[in-house]
Protein backbone atom coordinates (compact mmCIF):
# COMPACT_ATOMS: atom_id res chain seq x y z
CA UNK A 1 0.00 0.00 0.00
CA UNK A 2 1.69 3.24 -1.11
CA UNK A 3 1.55 6.21 1.22
CA UNK A 4 3.55 9.29 2.09
CA UNK A 5 6.44 7.38 3.69
CA UNK A 6 6.72 4.89 0.84
CA UNK A 7 5.27 1.38 0.78
CA UNK A 8 3.33 0.58 3.95
CA UNK A 9 2.93 -2.95 5.32
CA UNK A 10 0.57 -3.33 8.26
CA UNK A 11 1.11 -5.37 11.34
CA UNK A 12 -0.93 -8.52 11.81
CA UNK A 13 -4.64 -7.86 11.24
CA UNK A 14 -6.57 -10.64 12.96
CA UNK A 15 -10.31 -11.24 12.97
CA UNK A 16 -12.00 -13.79 15.20
CA UNK A 17 -15.63 -14.88 15.14
CA UNK A 18 -16.99 -15.82 18.58
CA UNK A 19 -20.26 -17.72 18.55
CA UNK A 20 -22.61 -19.09 21.19
CA UNK A 21 -22.61 -16.01 23.41
CA UNK A 22 -25.54 -15.48 25.77
CA UNK A 23 -27.51 -12.24 25.76
CA UNK A 24 -26.97 -9.67 28.50
CA UNK A 25 -23.79 -11.33 29.78
CA UNK A 26 -20.25 -10.14 30.52
CA UNK A 27 -17.30 -11.91 28.89
CA UNK A 28 -13.59 -11.54 29.60
CA UNK A 29 -10.87 -12.12 27.00
CA UNK A 30 -7.23 -11.60 26.05
CA UNK A 31 -5.61 -11.41 22.61
CA UNK A 32 -2.28 -12.94 21.60
CA UNK A 33 -0.42 -16.22 21.66
CA UNK A 34 2.03 -18.21 23.75
CA UNK A 35 4.79 -17.28 21.34
CA UNK A 36 4.11 -13.57 21.04
CA UNK A 37 2.58 -12.85 24.42
CA UNK A 38 -0.89 -11.71 25.43
CA UNK A 39 -2.69 -8.41 25.83
CA UNK A 40 -4.14 -7.15 29.06
CA UNK A 41 -7.49 -8.64 30.01
CA UNK A 42 -10.53 -6.92 28.52
CA UNK A 43 -14.24 -7.43 28.95
CA UNK A 44 -17.46 -6.61 27.15
CA UNK A 45 -21.16 -7.06 27.78
CA UNK A 46 -23.48 -8.55 25.20
CA UNK A 47 -26.73 -6.71 24.46
CA UNK A 48 -30.12 -7.81 25.74
CA UNK A 49 -32.16 -10.11 23.54
CA UNK A 50 -33.95 -8.10 20.82
CA UNK A 51 -37.39 -7.18 22.08
CA UNK A 52 -39.65 -4.18 22.48
CA UNK A 53 -38.98 -4.18 26.24
CA UNK A 54 -35.16 -4.18 25.95
CA UNK A 55 -33.18 -1.01 26.65
CA UNK A 56 -29.74 -0.04 25.36
CA UNK A 57 -27.57 3.08 25.46
CA UNK A 58 -25.28 3.72 22.51
CA UNK A 59 -23.10 6.62 21.39
CA UNK A 60 -23.22 8.06 17.87
CA UNK A 61 -20.12 9.90 16.64
CA UNK A 62 -19.04 11.17 13.24
CA UNK A 63 -15.80 12.51 11.79
CA UNK A 64 -13.76 11.47 14.81
CA UNK A 65 -10.16 11.83 13.62
CA UNK A 66 -7.34 11.80 16.17
CA UNK A 67 -6.71 15.22 17.65
CA UNK A 68 -6.72 16.18 21.32
CA UNK A 69 -10.43 16.92 20.91
CA UNK A 70 -10.96 13.39 19.54
CA UNK A 71 -9.21 12.00 22.61
CA UNK A 72 -11.36 14.10 24.93
CA UNK A 73 -14.49 12.65 23.32
CA UNK A 74 -13.15 9.09 23.48
CA UNK A 75 -12.32 9.55 27.17
CA UNK A 76 -15.80 10.92 27.84
CA UNK A 77 -17.33 7.79 26.32
CA UNK A 78 -14.99 5.54 28.33
CA UNK A 79 -16.12 7.36 31.48
CA UNK A 80 -19.83 6.76 30.78
CA UNK A 81 -20.77 3.41 32.41
CA UNK A 82 -24.13 3.33 30.64
CA UNK A 83 -22.69 3.01 27.14
CA UNK A 84 -22.74 -0.43 25.56
CA UNK A 85 -22.02 0.33 21.89
CA UNK A 86 -20.38 2.93 19.62
CA UNK A 87 -21.88 3.77 16.23
CA UNK A 88 -19.44 5.72 14.07
CA UNK A 89 -21.03 7.31 11.01
CA UNK A 90 -17.96 7.64 8.80
CA UNK A 91 -14.63 9.47 8.61
CA UNK A 92 -12.62 7.54 11.15
CA UNK A 93 -8.84 7.99 11.06
CA UNK A 94 -8.33 10.67 8.37
CA UNK A 95 -5.33 8.65 7.21
CA UNK A 96 -5.98 9.89 3.68
CA UNK A 97 -5.19 13.48 4.58
CA UNK A 98 -3.18 13.49 7.79
CA UNK A 99 -0.64 16.16 6.90
CA UNK A 100 -0.15 16.05 3.11
CA UNK A 101 3.62 16.62 2.95
CA UNK A 102 3.48 15.50 -0.67
CA UNK A 103 0.82 15.88 -3.32
CA UNK A 104 1.96 12.54 -4.75
CA UNK A 105 1.30 10.50 -1.61
CA UNK A 106 -1.27 12.24 0.60
CA UNK A 107 -2.10 9.03 2.49
CA UNK A 108 -0.39 8.04 5.71
CA UNK A 109 -1.45 4.49 6.54
CA UNK A 110 0.32 4.63 9.90
CA UNK A 111 -2.51 6.93 10.92
CA UNK A 112 -4.82 3.92 10.90
CA UNK A 113 -2.50 2.27 13.43
CA UNK A 114 -2.44 5.31 15.69
CA UNK A 115 -6.22 5.74 15.39
CA UNK A 116 -6.89 2.21 16.58
CA UNK A 117 -4.40 2.75 19.41
CA UNK A 118 -6.45 5.80 20.42
CA UNK A 119 -9.84 4.06 20.42
CA UNK A 120 -8.66 0.69 21.78
CA UNK A 121 -9.47 1.47 25.45
CA UNK A 122 -13.07 2.16 24.33
CA UNK A 123 -13.76 -0.37 21.58
CA UNK A 124 -12.06 -3.22 23.42
CA UNK A 125 -15.04 -3.16 25.78
CA UNK A 126 -17.97 -2.59 23.40
CA UNK A 127 -18.95 -3.13 19.76
CA UNK A 128 -17.69 -0.59 17.22
CA UNK A 129 -20.18 -0.42 14.35
CA UNK A 130 -19.22 1.82 11.44
CA UNK A 131 -20.26 3.00 8.03
CA UNK A 132 -17.68 4.50 5.63
CA UNK A 133 -17.25 8.18 4.84
CA UNK A 134 -15.44 10.00 2.08
CA UNK A 135 -12.14 9.85 4.01
CA UNK A 136 -12.25 6.05 3.89
CA UNK A 137 -12.21 5.90 0.06
CA UNK A 138 -8.42 6.30 -0.23
CA UNK A 139 -8.24 5.50 -3.96
CA UNK A 140 -6.87 6.99 -7.15
CA UNK A 141 -3.29 7.44 -5.96
CA UNK A 142 -0.23 6.91 -8.17
CA UNK A 143 1.76 3.68 -7.83
CA UNK A 144 2.57 2.22 -5.37
CA UNK A 145 -0.70 3.64 -4.04
CA UNK A 146 -4.03 1.93 -4.42
CA UNK A 147 -6.91 2.19 -6.83
CA UNK A 148 -9.01 -0.09 -4.63
CA UNK A 149 -11.67 1.96 -2.89
CA UNK A 150 -12.03 1.38 0.87
CA UNK A 151 -9.05 -1.00 0.90
CA UNK A 152 -7.73 -0.12 4.38
CA UNK A 153 -11.25 0.21 5.82
CA UNK A 154 -12.40 -3.23 4.69
CA UNK A 155 -9.11 -4.89 5.65
CA UNK A 156 -9.20 -3.58 9.20
CA UNK A 157 -12.92 -3.71 10.04
CA UNK A 158 -14.90 -6.95 9.92
CA UNK A 159 -18.60 -6.15 9.89
CA UNK A 160 -21.73 -8.30 9.57
CA UNK A 161 -23.28 -9.31 6.28
CA UNK A 162 -22.07 -10.23 2.83
CA UNK A 163 -20.73 -6.74 2.03
CA UNK A 164 -18.84 -4.79 4.75
CA UNK A 165 -19.74 -1.50 3.06
CA UNK A 166 -23.48 -1.80 3.79
CA UNK A 167 -25.21 -4.08 6.29
CA UNK A 168 -27.75 -4.24 9.10
CA UNK A 169 -28.00 -5.68 12.59
CA UNK A 170 -30.28 -5.80 15.62
CA UNK A 171 -29.17 -4.36 18.94
CA UNK A 172 -31.71 -4.66 21.72
CA UNK A 173 -34.91 -2.94 20.55
CA UNK A 174 -33.17 -1.25 17.59
CA UNK A 175 -32.69 -2.41 14.01
CA UNK A 176 -29.71 -0.55 12.53
CA UNK A 177 -29.28 -0.06 8.79
CA UNK A 178 -25.69 0.99 7.94
CA UNK A 179 -25.26 2.40 4.41
CA UNK A 180 -22.68 3.98 2.09
CA UNK A 181 -23.13 7.18 0.07
CA UNK A 182 -19.91 6.54 -1.87
CA UNK A 183 -20.85 3.47 -3.90
CA UNK A 184 -23.79 2.76 -6.22
CA UNK A 185 -27.13 3.30 -4.52
CA UNK A 186 -29.61 3.77 -7.39
CA UNK A 187 -32.50 1.40 -7.96
CA UNK A 188 -31.17 -1.92 -9.26
CA UNK A 189 -27.82 -1.60 -7.46
CA UNK A 190 -26.86 -4.23 -4.86
CA UNK A 191 -27.11 -1.64 -2.10
CA UNK A 192 -30.59 -0.52 -3.13
CA UNK A 193 -31.77 -4.13 -3.41
CA UNK A 194 -30.37 -4.81 0.06
CA UNK A 195 -32.18 -1.82 1.58
CA UNK A 196 -35.48 -2.78 -0.03
CA UNK A 197 -35.27 -6.38 1.21
CA UNK A 198 -33.96 -5.46 4.65
CA UNK A 199 -36.64 -2.88 5.42
CA UNK A 200 -39.39 -5.24 4.30
CA UNK A 201 -38.11 -7.93 6.68
CA UNK A 202 -37.91 -5.82 9.87
CA UNK A 203 -40.19 -7.10 12.63
CA UNK A 204 -41.29 -3.99 14.50
CA UNK A 205 -42.82 -6.11 17.26
CA UNK A 206 -39.28 -7.25 18.11
CA UNK A 207 -37.24 -4.18 17.11
CA UNK A 208 -39.68 -1.25 17.26
CA UNK A 209 -36.92 1.28 16.64
CA UNK A 210 -35.64 1.52 13.06
CA UNK A 211 -32.46 3.60 12.70
CA UNK A 212 -30.43 4.22 9.54
CA UNK A 213 -26.95 5.72 9.27
CA UNK A 214 -24.83 6.96 6.40
CA UNK A 215 -22.09 9.55 6.25
CA UNK A 216 -23.35 12.37 4.01
CA UNK A 217 -26.71 13.78 5.17
CA UNK A 218 -29.75 13.92 2.94
CA UNK A 219 -30.90 17.12 4.64
CA UNK A 220 -28.56 19.90 5.75
CA UNK A 221 -29.10 23.65 6.08
CA UNK A 222 -25.38 24.39 6.48
CA UNK A 223 -23.53 25.95 3.54
CA UNK A 224 -20.85 23.25 3.84
CA UNK A 225 -21.49 20.00 1.95
CA UNK A 226 -24.91 21.26 0.92
CA UNK A 227 -26.83 19.13 -1.63
CA UNK A 228 -23.82 17.14 -2.80
CA UNK A 229 -24.44 14.47 -5.44
CA UNK A 230 -23.96 11.65 -2.90
CA UNK A 231 -26.61 13.25 -0.69
CA UNK A 232 -29.26 14.26 -3.23
CA UNK A 233 -28.85 11.15 -5.39
CA UNK A 234 -29.17 8.73 -2.48
CA UNK A 235 -32.15 10.64 -1.12
CA UNK A 236 -33.92 10.45 -4.47
CA UNK A 237 -33.21 6.72 -4.68
CA UNK A 238 -34.23 5.70 -1.16
CA UNK A 239 -36.36 8.32 0.57
CA UNK A 240 -39.65 6.74 -0.49
CA UNK A 241 -38.48 3.39 0.93
CA UNK A 242 -37.57 5.02 4.24
CA UNK A 243 -40.92 6.79 4.45
CA UNK A 244 -42.95 3.72 3.48
CA UNK A 245 -41.26 1.57 6.12
CA UNK A 246 -41.41 4.32 8.76
CA UNK A 247 -37.72 4.68 9.56
CA UNK A 248 -37.54 6.58 12.86
CA UNK A 249 -34.14 8.31 12.81
CA UNK A 250 -31.26 8.82 10.39
CA UNK A 251 -27.83 9.70 11.83
CA UNK A 252 -25.20 11.26 9.55
CA UNK A 253 -21.89 13.10 9.82
CA UNK A 254 -19.85 14.88 7.12
CA UNK A 255 -21.09 18.36 8.06
CA UNK A 256 -19.09 19.44 11.11
CA UNK A 257 -22.00 21.08 12.88
CA UNK A 258 -24.85 19.50 14.83
CA UNK A 259 -28.33 19.80 13.35
CA UNK A 260 -31.62 18.07 14.12
CA UNK A 261 -34.51 18.32 11.68
CA UNK A 262 -38.21 18.27 12.23
CA UNK A 263 -39.63 15.07 10.70
CA UNK A 264 -39.35 15.65 6.96
CA UNK A 265 -40.34 13.94 3.73
CA UNK A 266 -39.59 15.22 0.23
CA UNK A 267 -38.14 18.43 1.61
CA UNK A 268 -41.26 19.33 3.62
CA UNK A 269 -41.99 19.03 7.35
CA UNK A 270 -44.21 15.97 7.67
CA UNK A 271 -45.50 14.65 11.01
CA UNK A 272 -44.53 11.02 11.48
CA UNK A 273 -41.79 11.11 8.86
CA UNK A 274 -38.07 10.46 9.44
CA UNK A 275 -36.15 12.63 11.91
CA UNK A 276 -32.69 13.46 10.52
CA UNK A 277 -29.83 14.17 12.94
CA UNK A 278 -26.42 15.39 11.76
CA UNK A 279 -24.16 14.57 14.68
CA UNK A 280 -21.48 17.25 14.20
CA UNK A 281 -17.72 17.11 14.57
CA UNK A 282 -16.25 14.32 16.70
CA UNK A 283 -12.88 16.09 16.96
CA UNK A 284 -11.12 15.71 13.59
CA UNK A 285 -8.33 18.00 12.37
CA UNK A 286 -10.62 20.00 10.04
CA UNK A 287 -12.61 21.53 12.89
CA UNK A 288 -16.22 22.74 12.88
CA UNK A 289 -17.83 23.71 9.58
Secondary structure, DSSP 4 states (H G I P E B T S, - for coil): -EETTEE-------------PPTT-EEEE--EETTTEE---EEEEPPPPSSTT----EEEE-S--SSHHHHHHHHHHHT-TT--EEEE-S--S-GGGSS-S-SS----THHHHHHHHHHHHHHTSSEEEE---GGG----PPTTS--STTHHHHHH---SSS-TTSEEEEETTEEEEE--TTS--STTSHHHHHHHHHHHH--TTT--EEEEEEEE-S---SSTTTT-HHHHHHHHHHHHHHHHTT--EEEEESSSSEEEPPSEETTEE-TTSBEEEEE---S-TT---
